[in-house]
């Protein structure tokens, strides 16, 4: 059975300076992450620059990650596209390459026509065809559409749709999603600054960019929260939030990759048209990482 209880990094995809896929760097990172207590990995998500990879590259990323992971760690692969047919094909390829589940974003083209009914039609067709369980992926700020809770409730009835990732960071929306769906439908969140609050309202885990850089700190927050150590969880949340904001909202994928490199991972280069983080950003990230490590009581 799919286990989403815990912390996953939405894996950054390393590229060479020429823009070629760097699978050696990906596997270096994956081996190191597997020495931590991360629940698993999510590849080909937003922070993985999935929109910049073709089908063969995407399949290679899934296979390379799977080769580094024990069977009891969960590998989720992003497979969402705007067309239902294309999404189904991506699900089939990801499953063949070793994914335990697929993360399917809301289709965002023709936004005015992306009603609740359109989402239900799309995701049901994908779930009917996918060889592995499906997770819905809702991120209105990135994809330009917000899936209504009514559509999520309808989709939660499908036996092959097992949960969702909500990345908006709106606690009231997360609370509504958890409360309106059955217990078997698990919600994970994609916003590290709101991770503790999300766990308090029923999310079972997090797929957070900061876990690429500081996995142990993210797992410690999760452990405190699920054990009911709320003072410790809140302190941990406050300690990690500045770096979490820096590697996502403030500096984006280039900043995330720079922070990974500073932390001893192989972040690699972003793929054009994204550009590497400038030195001023690197210096800012280094100072933020140093402050995180110096935080009193940090687990």
Beta strands, then each sheet from edge to edge (+ up, - down):
strand 1: 6-10
strand 2: 40-43
strand 3: 74-78
strand 4: 101-105
strand 5: 133-138
strand 6: 161-166
strand 7: 186-189
strand 8: 205-207
sheet 1: 1+ 2+ 3+ 4+ 5+ 6+ 7+ 8+ 1+
end
